[in-house]
Amino acid sequence: MSAGVANPARGEAALDLGGERLALRPSFGALVAAEQELGPLFDLVERAADGKLSLADLVALFWHCLVDRDALSREALGEAIVAVGLAKVTPVLKAILQQILAGK
């Protein structure tokens, strides 16, 4: 994994995974790609609010928002998320979902 610096002014969130920091940016292109895979974004937000967001959904959303996809594979991203625990990545998920709902 390579280090990434998140820029909150661009709507980015920092994801800390085992000493590595990755930047996630919910850009239009990233969100369209996530929506094509996961279904409507409003449904995704509702699943998250209801505590019904699957690990696969979380990893897919983060993968599509990952600024530097050359930093690691999607599987490695999922493994790193499991290694640090869902509690650690939940604030990042919240930040991404807020960007989806409120914009920049």
N, C-alpha and C positions, 0 to 999 in steps of 0.2 A: 504494500500500500504506500501511496505517497501522501505527503502532507498537503492539506488544502486550507486556505484561509477564506472563511465565509465573510461576505460583505453584506451586512444587514440592510444597507441602503438599496441593495439590488434584490432584496427579499430572500437572501440566502440564509441558511441555518447551518451551524457547525455540528457535525456528527463525530463524536469522539469514540473510537473503537480501538481498545487495547493500545493506547499510546499514539495512535494515528488520528489525525483530524482531517475529515473529509468535508467538503463544501457541497451542500445540496441547494439547488436553485429551482424553484417551481416555475419555470418559464412556460410560455404558451406551448412551445413544442414538446416539452417534457410532460406537461399535463395532458395534452392531446394523446401522446403515446401511452400514458398511464391509463387514460380513459378507454382507449381502444382495447387494452388488455383487461382492465378491471371493471369496466362498465361505467355508467354515469358518475361523475365526481360527487354529486349530491348524495347518491346512494352510498358511496364510499365514506363520506363524512357522517352519514346517519349510522352506518355500521360501526364506525369508530366511536361515535357518541353512545351507542348501545352496548359497547364492549364486545362487539361481534366482528371486529376486524381480524382477519386471520394473519398469521405470520407471513404467509405467502403474499398477501395483499400489502403488508407493510414493506416487505423486501422489494416487491415490484414498484411501489410508489417511490421508495428511496432510490432504487436503481435508475428509474427514469429521470429523477431529479439530480442524480449525481453529476457534478460538474466535470469531473475527470474520470470517465469510465475506464481509462487505461490503467487506473490505479489498482484495480482488482476485478476479478470476475464476479458475476452475479451470485454464484454459489459461495464464493469467498465472503462477499458482503453478508449474505445470510448467516454463514457460520460465525462471522465476527459479531453480528447482532445477537445471536444466541449466546455467544461466549460472554458478552458484557451484560446481558440480561435485558429484558423488555423494560424494566423500570428505568434504566439509564437512557434508553432511546425514546421513551414516551414524551419528554419535553420537546424533542426534535420533531416528532410526529405532530404534536400540538402546534408548533410553529408553522409547519408546512400546511396543515389544515386551516390555520388562520389565514395564511396567504391565499389559499384557494377561495375562502369565503369572503375575505375583506379586500384582497388585492394589495398592491404596494402602497 
